[in-house]
Amino acid sequence: MKRTCVLIFVFGIAFFSFIAQNQAANPSSKVGGSDTQTQVNAKQNVDKDGWRQLFNGKDLTGWKHVGPGSQYVEDGFIKSHGGMGLLYWTGEKFGNCTIRVVWRMRDTNSNAGVFIRIPIEPYEEWMPVFYGYEVQIDNQPELSNEDDYHYTGMLYSLTKPLAKPGKPGPEWNTMEITLDGLRTIVVLNGVKVTDFKEGDPVPERKFDFEPFHGPRPEYGYMGLQNHGEHDVVFFKEVAVKPLKKK
């Protein structure tokens, strides 16, 4: 068991080193980079306030699913069946921007998440869990024997809520996730609930399904989690807007 833990730790260090090298070598895949297709995409579906819609309300153009279960579009919403899987945006990596996600739980409470800072394109469902950040969706983590570090709007298992403004199903919630360099700010229903920067202290891992500790990239892929058959969340908007630097 100890040997396995050491191997996992060594692999993790090597992987995080790969993350940094991969990002430095591929600047064109970032939002605001020099890639022509990215620039074309950035001009599509932009409203008067500067939000670019990643979900067109009709189908999953631009998205790809990995892992068990599925996600599909019905009645203008992204819905899910089974899991645990991840629906991710394939077009680019996101950083120095705000990602807005509007969602509601089908039942009074459900479990899902918005993944950010995924270092490489996801190839299975657990890689983003361990090496990205999950902005959690779960208003009652105690039902799973978890604590406040697993509440809606938290960087899953890493941050503690500054407030708890999450609305139960079937009410709609709006979450704005700001990626400002290596700082991550989450505003839930107009209230700031998370403000985290790389290097801030975090608690020890409590469960083997929690993320590995270590640096995350400034730019990464994002996605929406389908957690399981009884955890259903409907998403009606996913939009992004670049930060305006002073």
Secondary structure, 3 states (H helix, E strand, C coil): CHHHHHHHHHHHHHHHHHHHHHHHHCHHHECCCCCHHHHHHHCCCECCCCCEECCCCCCCCCEEEECCCEEEEECCEEEEECCCEEEEECCCEECCEEEEEEEEECCCCCCEEEEEEECCCCCCCHHHHHHCEEEEECCCHHHHCCCHHHCCCCECCCCCCCCCCCCCCCCEEEEEEEEECCEEEEEECCEEEEEEECCCCCCCCCCCCCCCCCCCCCCEEEEEEECECCECEEEEEEEEEECCCC
